Amino acid sequence: MPELKSFLKDGEAEEYRGVSVEYVMGRKAVMTIYNHDGTKLEDITLSDFKKKSQMHKLMQEKGFVKMDEEEARKLKARNKLGKKKKKNLRRFADMDEATMEALRMKQAGEW
């Protein structure tokens, strides 16, 4: 399972064109393959695969093409930035109104 987690969380799965990863807490890792018009074709339980090499082989057997290094690097940078934004949004969502107002004042130089 550690290799599966790494394959999914470290972005290796998303290095294949047309692949996105959606995390659902408490559910098994399942790869769902859709055709060009969005019709579901197949579900594959990824926990059946123990090694990253098996997962990469599966992706290639299913017709997924790996991005070149430059594309993959840009994707990882975009994903990293997106995660930071989500984290910051979550942090702000947990603040009460008084704390948010104090933060706005501090950022505006009024504090």
C-alpha positions as CSV (number, residue, x, y, z in Angstrom):
1,M,0.0,0.0,0.0
2,P,2.9,2.5,0.6
3,E,3.8,2.4,-3.1
4,L,0.1,2.9,-4.1
5,K,-0.1,5.9,-1.8
6,S,3.1,7.3,-3.2
7,F,1.9,6.7,-6.8
8,L,-1.3,8.7,-6.2
9,K,-0.2,11.3,-3.7
10,D,3.1,12.2,-5.3
11,G,1.5,12.9,-8.6
12,E,2.9,10.0,-10.6
13,A,-0.6,8.9,-11.8
14,E,-1.3,12.4,-13.0
15,E,1.8,12.4,-15.1
16,Y,-0.3,10.5,-17.6
17,R,-2.3,12.7,-20.0
18,G,-6.0,12.8,-19.3
19,V,-5.6,11.5,-15.7
20,S,-6.8,13.2,-12.6
21,V,-6.9,11.9,-9.0
22,E,-9.9,12.5,-6.7
23,Y,-9.5,11.5,-3.1
24,V,-12.4,10.0,-1.2
25,M,-11.8,9.3,2.5
26,G,-12.5,5.8,3.6
27,R,-12.8,4.3,0.1
28,K,-10.6,1.9,-1.7
29,A,-8.4,3.3,-4.5
30,V,-10.3,2.7,-7.7
31,M,-9.3,3.9,-11.1
32,T,-12.4,4.6,-13.2
33,I,-11.8,4.8,-17.0
34,Y,-14.2,6.9,-19.2
35,N,-14.4,7.1,-22.9
36,H,-14.2,10.4,-24.9
37,D,-17.9,11.2,-24.3
38,G,-17.8,10.6,-20.5
39,T,-19.3,7.1,-20.5
40,K,-17.8,4.9,-17.8
41,L,-15.9,2.0,-19.3
42,E,-14.2,0.2,-16.4
43,D,-13.3,0.3,-12.7
44,I,-10.0,-1.1,-11.6
45,T,-9.2,-1.6,-7.9
46,L,-5.6,-0.2,-7.5
47,S,-4.9,-1.9,-4.2
48,D,-4.6,-5.1,-6.2
49,F,-1.2,-3.7,-7.5
50,K,1.7,-3.8,-5.0
51,K,4.5,-2.1,-7.0
52,K,4.7,1.2,-8.8
53,S,6.1,-0.7,-11.8
54,Q,2.8,-2.7,-12.0
55,M,0.8,0.6,-11.8
56,H,2.8,2.2,-14.6
57,K,2.4,-1.0,-16.7
58,L,-1.4,-0.9,-16.1
59,M,-1.6,2.8,-17.2
60,Q,0.3,2.0,-20.4
61,E,-1.8,-1.1,-21.1
62,K,-5.0,1.0,-20.8
63,G,-3.6,3.4,-23.4
64,F,-2.5,6.3,-21.2
65,V,0.5,8.3,-22.4
66,K,3.0,9.7,-20.0
67,M,3.7,13.4,-20.3
68,D,7.2,14.6,-21.2
69,E,9.4,15.9,-18.4
70,E,8.6,19.6,-19.0
71,E,4.8,19.0,-19.0
72,A,5.0,16.9,-15.8
73,R,7.2,19.6,-14.1
74,K,4.7,22.3,-15.0
75,L,1.8,20.2,-13.8
76,K,3.5,19.5,-10.4
77,A,4.2,23.2,-9.9
78,R,0.5,24.0,-10.7
79,N,-0.7,21.3,-8.3
80,K,1.6,22.5,-5.6
81,L,0.3,26.1,-5.9
82,G,-3.3,24.8,-5.9
83,K,-2.7,22.9,-2.7
84,K,-1.3,26.0,-1.0
85,K,-4.3,28.1,-2.1
86,K,-6.7,25.4,-0.7
87,K,-4.8,25.3,2.6
88,N,-5.0,29.0,2.9
89,L,-8.7,29.1,2.1
90,R,-9.3,26.4,4.7
91,R,-7.4,28.5,7.2
92,F,-9.4,31.6,6.5
93,A,-12.7,29.7,6.6
94,D,-12.0,28.7,10.2
95,M,-11.5,32.3,11.3
96,D,-14.2,34.3,13.1
97,E,-15.2,37.7,11.7
98,A,-13.1,39.7,14.3
99,T,-10.0,37.7,13.5
100,M,-10.5,38.3,9.7
101,E,-11.1,42.0,10.3
102,A,-7.8,42.2,12.3
103,L,-6.0,40.4,9.5
104,R,-7.4,42.8,6.9
105,M,-6.4,45.8,9.0
106,K,-2.8,44.4,9.5
107,Q,-2.5,43.7,5.7
108,A,-3.7,47.2,4.9
109,G,-1.2,48.8,7.3
110,E,-3.9,50.1,9.6
111,W,-2.7,48.2,12.6
